[in-house]
């Protein structure tokens, strides 16, 4: 079925896909994602019934936890998909075009999943309408919500245009600029927290954009490698560009992480001791595991499997670094009292873990279902 130039799966094909899932023919990943979504529904029910304070391990000392880290993690993947889409069309249009719809589709739904995870942290989500009725232009968070709305709308329109085989360079540039503004604002939101030395830095807006490009490149590399493995006619021409993107992302991430660590260590402001407390974690996880080791893996392994292994490793380690980023800022309390420890530790509750699992599972399930329906293919000649 064709609506305004967009191929919509027929009702019978949709029923067939659902029947395959119900009959156990959907694939392991689909069933794992369904289980993840069910766990998320359970977690949200627990939060609504028992309250946020009873179901999560966040408190007045550590107000941000895995739910915030999930939000940051997923929206940075979304941004990275937009960046890869932009650079893919700029430098490798012929090789990149066949997977362009897949990349933007993943960008749309990782952003939605990330905002869904954030909504479980807000308390009274039903009062979100006050964002429109009582705007606060002096708040960076208010502007971030504005920019996110614009960003998701723009990449959704770009996805529609790509599906209609009417790719617009103007819209592509708009999406790229919207991604930069939106997600550098997210970085600025962290970087402007003067009371927390671990966050307070002008590097954060740039750091977030670099990490977004790295994680997005990793996700797209996995998609590209799987596409090559599934299509015998594909000569694998897209693997080299994706390898280049990941290599650039790893190099820039290493550089930004290293300089942020060095500046923090040599800092003399109140709270700078946090970088000494976390130095080994940042060296081992933030530098070696997050940048050096995946580069070595990618360098010595060849073929599509190397990109799948490297990509999965990168996105797994980046989840750990996002959680470290969020909670490490609260390791040192702002003031001391008899019942406040000198160093604060934090471990996410099972409810927080289920929220992350559900958010990631939602994005994966929607992508796999759309792929099963053939909705992510770009057909030449469709106008």
C-alpha positions, 0 to 999 in steps of 0.5 A: 500500500502506498500513501503519499509515496510511502510504502505502508505494509499491507494489513495481511503482512502485518498480521503475518508478522504478528502470527509468526511472533505468536507462533515462535518464529519471530527470532530470539531478539524479538522475544527478549525485547518483549520480556524487557518491555514486560519488565519495564511495565512491572517497574513503572507499576511499582513506581506508580503504586509504591512511589519513586523513593521506595523503588529506586536507590536515588535520594537527596544525596544521589538524586540522579541514577540509572534512569537519567543515565538511560535517557542520556545514553539513548538520546546520544545514540539517537544524535549519533544516528543523525550525525552518521546519516549526515556524514554518510550522505555527504561522503558516501552517498552511494554506499550509505543510501540503502541503510539510510531509512534504518539509521533514521528510524533507529534515531527516532525511536531511541530518542523516544525510548530515552524520553520515556525513561526520563518520564519515569524519573519526573514524578508527575508525568501527567503535569507535563502540560505545564511545560507549555502553559508555564514556560520558563525561557531562563531554564536550560532544561526548558529549552532542551525540551523545546529543542528535543521536540523540534529535533524529533519532528525534523528527523521524522520528516527526513525519514518520511522523505527518504522513504519517498525517495525524495532526500532533501539536503536542506532537511538533512542540514536542518536535522544535523544542526538541530541535533547539535543544538539539542544535544550540546544543550544537554551537555551544557545542562551538566556543564553548568552545574557549578556546585559539582566539579565533576560536571562543571566544564565547558568541555561537556557540550562538545564531549556529549557530541563526540560521544554521540557520534561514537555510539551512533557510529557503533550502532550503524556499523552493526546495522551495516554489517548485518545488512552485508551478511544478510544480502549476498549481492552486497559487496560490503562497500559500506563496511569501510566508511563505517569503520572510518566513522568508528575510528574517528569517534574512538580517537576523538572520544579518547582525546576529550576524555583524556583532557577532561581527566587531566584538567580535573586532576590538576584542578584546585577548585573545591571538589576537584578531589573527585577526579583523584577518587575516580582516576583508575575507573576513568583510565581503565573504563573511560580510556582503555575499554571505551577507546583503546581496546575497541580500536585494537579489536577493529584494527586486527579483526576484518569483515562484517563480524569485526564491526558487529563485535566492535560495535557491541563492545562500544555500546556496552562500555558506553552504557557503563561510562554514562552511568559513571558520568551521572553518579560520579558527580555525587560521590562527594557530598556538598556538606558533611553531617554525622550521618553523611559518609565522606564518599557516597556509593550508589547501586541502581535498584532492580526497578531502575535496571528494568526501566533501562531494559524496557527502554532499550527493548522498546527501541529494539522491538520496534526496529525489528518489527519494522524490519520484519514488515519491510518498512525500512527498505528504500526502494529506488524509483518510489516518488 
